[in-house]
Amino acid sequence: MRTWLITGASRGFGALIAEKALQAGDAVIATARKPADVVERLGDHPNLLAVRLDVTRESDALQAVAEGIKRFGRIDVLINNAGYGVLGAVEETSAVEVDRLFATNVFGVLNVIRAVLPHMRRQRSGHVINISSIGGYQAYMGWGVYGSTKFAVEGITEALHQELAPLGIHATVVEPGFFRTDFLDEQSLVKTALELPDYDETVGAMRRFAKDANHAQPGDPVKFAEAMLALVNAPNPPQRLPLGSDTLARIEAKNRLVASEIADWKELALSTDYTA
């Protein structure tokens, strides 16, 4: 029986992953700001421990991990899922909005990783899975600051993959596209207080698209949760796992653009080395 620690487990991806893990016979430390919401969503289960965790508070992370270790003795899988989005142009996003977003999406991930890794290192086993986004591979208008938090998660995970491999611990960053969750609802998505008319053709269009796309996204959240079980069961899990046809299309398009720009600018790039 494996033990999972899942952040943001009261709804969305987190709740679905917890549900699938419990059905597989595993134990789950399901965290949320309000543990009662976890119990209401997942019910009373002997292998479920609902724990309070505000990821922006390192003390909460340490306490949640301690409670989980006391109950189950180990943590085998960490799913860093808690987070939210901000929709707005880079210029429109205030310093306060940026600080709050990074506090959850980046510093919160680091808080939980630092709390969990000492136990995985002691075990010489474990799997850290950080939920990113297609926005962490390619930025897009209206999602620049949100994407920057996911770019950070991608970089953190790539380094973890190298640092933890000799210790028998895996690290994977998961890049979902648009899935039919409540991500585009007001409880998961913040729109910037400032909206500048000059950005109406770009960011304004994205705001309108997000409104129309809500609960009409192409990705199936249940299949996403099932994919997490397949990932954890893999003997040699990848460093990066894109999920969704829209994600694959965006990655392929960016890779083509990068290859094209490298070819166009290769001579100038090589010219900057020291010459004997």
C-alpha positions in Angstrom: 0.0 0.0 0.0 1.4 3.3 -1.1 0.8 6.6 0.7 0.0 9.7 -1.3 0.0 13.3 -0.1 -2.1 15.5 -2.4 -2.5 19.2 -2.1 -5.7 20.9 -3.1 -7.6 17.7 -2.6 -11.1 19.0 -1.9 -12.1 19.4 -5.5 -10.9 19.2 -9.2 -7.9 17.2 -10.1 -6.9 16.7 -6.5 -10.1 15.1 -5.4 -10.3 12.9 -8.4 -6.7 11.7 -7.9 -7.4 11.0 -4.3 -10.5 9.0 -5.2 -8.6 6.9 -7.7 -5.8 6.2 -5.3 -8.2 5.1 -2.6 -10.0 2.8 -5.1 -6.6 1.3 -5.9 -6.2 0.4 -2.2 -3.7 3.1 -1.3 -3.6 5.5 1.6 -4.2 9.2 1.0 -3.2 12.3 3.0 -5.6 14.7 1.4 -4.9 18.3 2.2 -7.0 21.5 1.8 -7.5 24.8 3.6 -10.7 23.3 5.0 -10.3 19.5 5.8 -14.1 19.2 6.2 -14.4 19.9 2.5 -12.2 16.9 1.7 -14.4 14.6 3.9 -17.6 16.0 2.3 -16.2 15.3 -1.2 -14.5 11.9 -0.5 -16.4 10.6 2.4 -15.2 8.7 5.4 -12.6 6.1 4.4 -10.2 4.2 6.6 -7.2 5.0 4.3 -8.0 8.7 4.1 -6.5 11.4 6.3 -7.9 14.9 5.7 -5.4 17.5 6.9 -5.5 21.3 7.0 -2.8 22.8 4.7 -2.4 26.3 3.4 0.6 25.8 1.1 1.7 29.4 1.6 2.5 28.6 5.2 5.6 26.4 5.6 4.5 25.6 9.2 1.3 24.1 7.8 3.2 21.9 5.4 5.5 20.6 8.1 2.5 19.9 10.3 0.5 18.1 7.6 3.4 15.9 6.7 4.0 15.1 10.4 0.4 14.1 10.8 0.6 11.9 7.7 3.8 10.2 8.8 2.3 9.6 12.3 -0.8 7.9 10.7 0.7 6.0 7.8 4.5 5.9 8.5 5.6 7.0 5.1 4.9 9.1 2.0 5.5 7.5 -1.4 3.8 9.9 -3.8 3.6 13.7 -3.5 1.1 15.5 -5.8 1.6 19.2 -5.8 -1.7 20.2 -7.2 -2.9 23.3 -5.3 -2.9 26.4 -7.3 -4.9 29.0 -9.2 -4.8 31.1 -12.3 -4.6 34.8 -13.0 -5.9 36.1 -16.3 -4.7 39.5 -17.5 -1.9 41.2 -19.5 1.5 41.3 -17.9 1.2 45.1 -17.6 -2.3 44.8 -16.1 -1.2 42.4 -13.3 -0.4 44.3 -10.1 2.4 43.6 -7.7 -0.1 42.4 -5.1 -1.7 40.0 -7.6 1.7 38.7 -8.7 2.9 38.2 -5.1 -0.2 36.2 -4.1 0.0 34.0 -7.2 3.7 33.2 -6.7 3.1 32.5 -3.0 0.7 29.7 -3.9 1.9 28.4 -7.2 5.7 28.5 -6.6 6.6 29.1 -3.0 3.8 26.8 -1.9 5.1 24.0 -4.0 8.6 24.5 -2.5 7.2 24.6 1.0 5.6 21.2 0.5 8.6 19.7 -1.3 10.9 20.7 1.6 8.5 19.1 4.1 8.2 15.8 2.3 11.7 15.1 0.9 13.4 14.3 4.2 11.1 11.3 4.5 11.5 10.2 0.9 15.3 10.5 1.3 15.1 8.4 4.5 13.1 5.8 2.5 15.4 6.1 -0.6 12.2 6.0 -2.6 9.3 8.2 -3.6 7.8 10.2 -6.5 7.4 14.0 -6.6 4.7 15.0 -9.1 4.3 18.7 -9.7 1.2 19.8 -11.7 2.2 22.5 -14.2 0.2 23.5 -17.3 0.7 23.8 -21.1 1.3 27.4 -20.0 4.5 26.2 -18.3 5.8 25.1 -21.7 4.6 28.0 -23.8 3.3 31.3 -22.6 0.3 32.9 -24.2 -1.4 36.2 -24.2 -3.4 36.9 -21.0 -1.6 34.1 -19.2 1.9 35.5 -19.0 2.2 35.9 -15.2 0.3 32.7 -14.5 2.5 30.9 -17.1 5.6 32.3 -15.4 4.7 30.5 -12.2 4.4 27.2 -14.1 7.7 27.9 -16.0 9.2 28.1 -12.5 7.6 24.8 -11.5 9.0 23.2 -14.7 12.5 24.4 -13.8 12.3 23.3 -10.2 11.1 19.8 -11.3 13.9 19.4 -14.0 16.5 20.1 -11.3 14.8 17.8 -8.8 14.8 15.1 -11.4 18.6 15.2 -11.6 19.1 15.8 -7.9 16.8 13.0 -6.6 17.6 10.2 -9.2 20.7 9.0 -7.3 18.5 8.7 -4.1 15.9 6.4 -5.8 13.3 9.2 -5.9 11.5 10.2 -9.1 10.4 13.7 -10.1 7.9 14.4 -12.9 6.2 17.6 -14.1 2.7 17.1 -15.5 1.5 19.5 -18.2 -2.3 19.4 -18.6 -4.0 21.4 -21.3 -7.6 22.6 -20.9 -9.6 20.0 -18.9 -13.2 20.2 -18.0 -12.7 21.2 -14.4 -13.7 24.4 -12.5 -10.3 26.1 -13.4 -12.1 28.8 -15.4 -14.6 29.4 -12.6 -14.2 32.4 -10.2 -13.1 30.1 -7.4 -10.0 29.0 -9.4 -9.4 31.9 -11.7 -8.7 35.6 -10.8 -9.1 38.3 -13.4 -6.9 41.3 -13.0 -8.5 44.3 -11.4 -7.0 46.5 -14.2 -8.2 46.0 -17.8 -6.6 48.3 -20.4 -8.5 49.0 -23.6 -5.2 48.7 -25.6 -5.2 45.0 -24.9 -8.8 44.3 -26.0 -7.8 42.6 -29.2 -5.4 40.2 -27.4 -6.1 39.8 -23.7 -9.7 40.9 -24.1 -10.2 38.2 -26.7 -8.7 35.7 -24.3 -11.0 36.7 -21.5 -14.0 36.2 -23.8 -12.7 32.8 -24.9 -12.2 31.7 -21.3 -15.8 32.6 -20.5 -17.1 30.7 -23.5 -14.8 27.7 -22.9 -15.7 27.2 -19.3 -16.9 23.6 -18.8 -16.5 22.9 -22.6 -12.8 22.1 -22.5 -11.6 19.1 -24.4 -9.9 17.2 -21.6 -11.6 14.7 -19.4 -10.7 15.1 -15.7 -11.4 11.5 -14.8 -9.0 10.3 -17.5 -6.5 12.8 -16.1 -6.7 11.1 -12.7 -6.4 7.7 -14.2 -3.3 8.9 -16.0 -1.8 9.8 -12.6 -2.2 6.2 -11.5 -0.5 5.0 -14.7 2.3 7.5 -14.1 2.9 6.3 -10.5 2.8 2.7 -11.6 5.4 3.2 -14.3 8.8 1.6 -13.4 10.6 4.4 -15.3 8.5 7.5 -15.1 9.3 10.5 -17.4 10.7 13.9 -16.3 7.8 15.6 -18.2 4.3 14.3 -19.0 2.1 16.4 -21.3 -1.6 15.4 -21.2 -4.3 16.4 -23.7 -4.4 16.8 -27.5 -4.2 20.6 -27.1 -1.1 20.3 -25.0 0.7 18.1 -27.6 -0.3 20.4 -30.4 1.0 23.5 -28.6 4.3 21.7 -27.7 4.9 20.6 -31.2 4.2 24.1 -32.6 6.6 25.7 -30.1 9.3 23.1 -30.9 9.0 23.9 -34.6 9.3 27.6 -33.9 12.3 27.2 -31.7 14.0 25.0 -34.3 13.2 27.6 -37.0 14.6 30.5 -35.0 17.7 28.6 -34.1 18.4 27.9 -37.8 17.8 31.6 -38.7 20.0 33.0 -36.0 22.6 30.2 -35.6 25.4 32.2 -37.2 25.0 35.1 -34.8 24.6 32.8 -31.8 27.9 31.0 -32.6 29.7 34.3 -33.3 29.6 35.3 -29.6 32.1 32.6 -28.4 35.7 33.7 -27.6 38.0 33.0 -30.5 41.7 32.1 -30.1 
